[in-house]
């Protein structure tokens, strides 16, 4: 009998997508963002996605970027959107290499395929502080409140037919067509495909409103329902 098991579950990770190779600029921006949401982002597992850099990615110092993120309390677990040189560096840094990492991968701007599973996960009870619900490979429907300190995650869309006071992360594996629908927005954080806003960044006129959240380019768009 084997002393271990391998399971097919993939935990959600956040994409860290640098838009510059200047590590000084990145360090300042990472520190500023962490100061806004220290409890949520500390220890967050991230995949470093180099696809937005285009040809500039070859200038990126991956070992120093990895150290930078670790020094700020993030947990890099792998790379994607790089080339063969990045793969060799990833092996030396004990990082995984995720699909879409080679140069022949789909160009930036392409949209990952939507979740393959059919049928949404339905949650009928309140999601309380400290709890996390993850709808892997499908949509998530929540029929009860999501409390402060609670987190709901889906690879597809998220529908919340109650107050959202915690965190909601749709398109967790990079599906940029995902949306969040909520009947009462009071969230600590909302995210689609790794792009997010915290409560301080949410427009005041949407506080307590019924909204939908989607991506337009690299911006989160919040609209009334």
C-alpha positions in Angstrom: 0.0 0.0 0.0 1.3 3.4 -1.0 2.2 5.9 1.8 0.5 8.8 -0.1 -2.3 9.7 -2.5 -2.5 12.1 -5.5 -5.8 13.9 -5.9 -7.1 15.7 -9.0 -8.2 18.8 -7.2 -6.6 22.1 -8.2 -6.8 24.8 -5.6 -7.5 28.3 -6.9 -4.4 30.6 -7.4 -4.2 34.2 -8.2 -2.3 35.3 -11.3 0.5 37.9 -10.7 0.9 39.5 -14.1 3.7 42.0 -14.2 3.3 44.9 -16.6 6.9 46.0 -16.3 10.3 44.4 -15.8 11.4 47.2 -13.4 11.6 45.4 -10.1 11.9 48.6 -8.1 8.5 49.8 -9.5 7.0 46.4 -8.9 8.3 46.3 -5.3 6.7 49.7 -4.5 3.4 48.8 -6.0 3.2 45.3 -4.3 4.0 46.9 -0.9 1.3 49.5 -1.5 -1.3 46.9 -2.4 -0.5 44.7 0.5 -0.9 47.6 2.8 -4.5 47.9 1.7 -5.5 44.3 2.2 -2.8 42.7 4.5 -4.9 39.9 5.9 -6.3 38.8 2.5 -3.1 38.8 0.5 -0.6 37.6 3.0 0.4 34.1 2.1 -1.7 34.2 -1.1 -0.6 31.5 -3.6 0.2 33.2 -6.9 1.2 32.1 -10.4 3.6 34.5 -12.1 2.2 35.1 -15.6 4.6 36.8 -18.0 2.4 36.9 -21.0 1.6 40.7 -20.8 5.3 41.6 -21.1 5.6 40.3 -24.7 9.2 40.4 -25.9 10.2 42.3 -22.7 9.7 39.1 -20.7 13.3 37.9 -21.5 14.6 41.0 -19.6 12.7 39.9 -16.4 14.9 38.7 -13.5 12.7 35.8 -12.4 14.7 34.7 -9.4 14.7 38.3 -8.0 10.9 38.6 -8.8 10.3 35.4 -6.9 12.3 36.6 -3.9 10.5 39.9 -4.0 7.1 38.3 -3.8 8.2 36.0 -1.0 9.7 38.9 0.9 6.3 40.6 0.8 4.5 37.5 2.2 3.1 36.1 -1.1 3.7 32.5 -2.1 4.8 32.0 -5.7 3.9 28.4 -6.8 4.6 28.5 -10.5 4.9 30.4 -13.8 3.1 30.7 -17.1 3.4 32.8 -20.2 7.2 32.4 -20.4 9.7 30.6 -22.6 12.1 27.8 -22.2 14.6 29.9 -20.3 11.9 30.7 -17.8 11.1 27.0 -17.4 14.7 26.2 -16.6 14.7 29.0 -14.0 11.4 27.7 -12.6 13.0 24.3 -12.0 15.9 25.8 -10.1 13.4 27.9 -8.0 11.2 24.8 -7.2 8.3 26.4 -9.1 5.7 24.6 -11.2 5.1 25.3 -14.9 1.5 25.8 -15.8 -0.3 25.3 -19.1 0.0 28.2 -21.6 3.6 28.9 -20.5 5.4 28.5 -23.8 6.0 31.1 -26.5 3.5 29.3 -28.8 0.8 29.7 -26.2 -2.3 31.8 -27.2 -1.5 35.4 -27.5 -2.4 37.9 -24.9 -6.0 39.0 -25.2 -7.3 35.5 -25.9 -9.9 34.3 -23.5 -9.5 31.0 -21.6 -12.2 28.5 -22.2 -15.2 28.6 -19.8 -15.5 25.9 -17.2 -16.3 22.6 -18.7 -18.5 21.1 -16.0 -22.3 21.6 -16.3 -24.6 22.4 -13.4 -23.9 25.1 -10.9 -22.9 24.4 -7.3 -25.8 25.7 -5.1 -25.3 26.9 -1.5 -28.4 27.4 0.5 -26.9 28.1 4.0 -25.0 31.3 5.0 -21.3 31.3 4.4 -19.8 32.5 7.7 -16.6 34.2 8.6 -13.6 32.0 8.0 -15.4 29.7 5.6 -14.5 29.2 2.0 -16.7 27.7 -0.8 -15.1 26.8 -4.1 -17.1 25.8 -7.2 -14.4 24.1 -9.2 -15.0 24.0 -12.9 -18.5 25.5 -12.7 -20.7 28.4 -11.6 -21.6 29.1 -8.0 -25.1 30.1 -6.8 -25.4 31.3 -3.2 -28.9 31.7 -1.8 -27.9 33.0 1.6 -25.6 35.8 3.0 -21.9 35.7 2.6 -20.6 37.2 5.8 -17.5 39.3 6.6 -14.4 37.2 6.5 -16.0 34.5 4.3 -14.9 33.7 0.8 -16.8 32.3 -2.2 -14.8 31.3 -5.3 -15.8 29.8 -8.7 -14.1 29.0 -11.9 -17.2 30.3 -13.6 -19.8 32.9 -12.6 -20.9 33.7 -9.1 -24.6 34.5 -8.3 -25.4 35.7 -4.8 -29.1 36.2 -4.0 -28.4 37.8 -0.6 -26.0 40.3 0.9 -22.3 39.9 0.0 -20.2 41.2 2.9 -17.1 38.9 2.4 -15.1 38.2 -0.7 -16.2 36.9 -4.1 -13.7 35.6 -6.7 -15.1 34.6 -10.1 -13.1 33.1 -13.0 -10.6 31.8 -10.5 -8.5 29.9 -13.0 -8.3 32.8 -15.5 -11.7 32.7 -17.3 -12.1 36.4 -18.2 -15.7 36.0 -19.3 -16.8 35.3 -15.8 -19.2 37.6 -13.9 -20.4 38.2 -10.4 -24.1 38.9 -9.8 -25.1 40.2 -6.4 -28.4 41.5 -5.0 -26.7 43.5 -2.2 -23.1 44.6 -2.6 -21.2 45.2 0.6 -18.1 43.3 -0.2 -14.6 43.2 1.3 -13.2 42.2 -2.1 -14.5 41.3 -5.6 -12.4 39.7 -8.2 -12.8 38.4 -11.8 -9.9 36.4 -13.4 -7.4 37.7 -10.8 -8.3 41.4 -11.2 -9.8 42.8 -8.0 -11.1 45.7 -6.0 -11.2 46.0 -2.3 -14.0 47.7 -0.4 -12.2 51.0 -0.3 -12.1 51.1 -4.1 -15.7 50.3 -4.7 -17.9 53.2 -5.8 -20.0 54.5 -3.0 -23.2 54.7 -5.1 -23.1 50.9 -5.4 -23.0 50.2 -1.7 -25.9 48.0 -0.9 -27.0 47.9 -4.5 -27.8 45.0 -6.8 -24.9 44.8 -9.3 -23.1 42.7 -11.8 -19.3 42.7 -12.1 -17.4 41.9 -15.2 -14.1 42.6 -17.0 -13.5 45.1 -19.8 -10.0 44.9 -20.9 -7.9 45.1 -17.7 -10.6 46.9 -15.7 -13.3 45.6 -13.4 -16.7 47.1 -14.4 -19.5 47.4 -11.9 -23.0 48.0 -13.3 -26.4 48.0 -11.7 -28.7 45.0 -12.3 
